[in-house]
């Protein structure tokens, strides 16, 4: 072998040996919360519409709200909708003029627009698109909710919050692959992590991670504490204030309690009444009693066989050191009185499910979609089953008038938890655990995070 060949071989061997070392070094560094370099305005608004998201109207069989963003050259753009057909000739669409609101962020000024599609037909596929500055979005397809007796598939995600683009993307994609017929997506709050002035790129990455899910399923989020910001922090004037993104990012029903009118709402979706609460406002801003009275009225006239309450902070926390006593003292009696079927929650970045005694309902669930992972408390291990750490999850619910089937799956698609509620002719609910194929509960095996925190499993 020539000297040149020997040199090349030595170089190749050194690169081969160096590869794993480089990878190991990279793995030992905590990943940033977004993929956007400091000072980069990758997610600045333009004349092209983006951050497009559809949400259910109060009667989701007959209406849809849509929100989107552009730069400030666009005022009062239109949304167009039409019955979906098989030809690229969509016909003459209905036009709805949007209301426009301004928002200035670290990525510069932007306009957010809201338009409501109303007078729709149940269980009908519609095409719709939104306008920018001489531009349009894609034509999106969305099917309205059907009649109460029709089977429904929906997705439920816990906190996304951190590293949305790098780590949450695959969870949302896995959910859509597992439930391609899902019409509705519920999010349990803390969609992003940062506060005003530092979170616009995080919202940009949330929409990038979600792909076309927000346009082709109706998205219904609960608000989390990270959608609020702290003003005058560490001073006597410190207070919690609603973040400026929340009121403009989603076109939610305007039927909430006055004390939290942009962050509480309810809607009917195909045999289910869903009430969305604001746990942060209840715990920190004194609205628990007002929300309880509102929830009591919302659930009292529920004509449907099923009910779901969605909120961020859990009634029963699986994380050590967290107690949301005011939620249990003020709001939980309403949940019990109306025999709510499911209480879907986030906040604690672990997995845990529990009921109350031998009753089939309510079932209380805490789950997490994002990579930020906490540790379970001893009390959670004693009172919840199954529980889980260090696991990114999505949930699929299948509902018809007699059955509610719940499955929690890992990001790789493995069954982590499951049960089915059956509604008898007299209205009594019975629960059966789904154990076939369920994997063993997972625990965190790391002693600390990459940043040295022993109270968490992953940052």
Secondary structure as UniProt FT lines:
FT   HELIX           3..27
FT   TURN            38..39
FT   TURN            42..43
FT   STRAND          50..56
FT   TURN            60..62
FT   STRAND          64..70
FT   TURN            72..73
FT   STRAND          78..83
FT   STRAND          94..97
FT   STRAND          99..105
FT   TURN            106..107
FT   STRAND          108..117
FT   TURN            122..123
FT   STRAND          125..131
FT   STRAND          140..143
FT   TURN            148..149
FT   STRAND          152..157
FT   HELIX           164..168
FT   HELIX           169..178
FT   TURN            179..181
FT   STRAND          184..187
FT   TURN            196..197
FT   HELIX           200..210
FT   TURN            211..212
FT   HELIX           213..216
FT   STRAND          218..221
FT   HELIX           225..227
FT   STRAND          228..231
FT   TURN            233..234
FT   TURN            236..237
FT   STRAND          239..242
FT   TURN            244..245
FT   HELIX           246..249
FT   HELIX           258..260
FT   TURN            261..263
FT   STRAND          265..269
FT   TURN            270..271
FT   STRAND          272..276
FT   HELIX           279..284
FT   HELIX           288..300
FT   STRAND          306..310
FT   TURN            320..321
FT   HELIX           325..326
FT   HELIX           327..331
FT   HELIX           332..337
FT   TURN            338..339
FT   STRAND          342..345
FT   STRAND          351..354
FT   TURN            357..358
FT   STRAND          363..366
FT   STRAND          373..374
FT   HELIX           378..383
FT   STRAND          387..388
FT   STRAND          393..399
FT   STRAND          403..410
FT   TURN            411..412
FT   STRAND          415..423
FT   TURN            425..426
FT   STRAND          429..433
FT   TURN            436..437
FT   TURN            450..451
FT   TURN            454..455
FT   STRAND          456..458
//
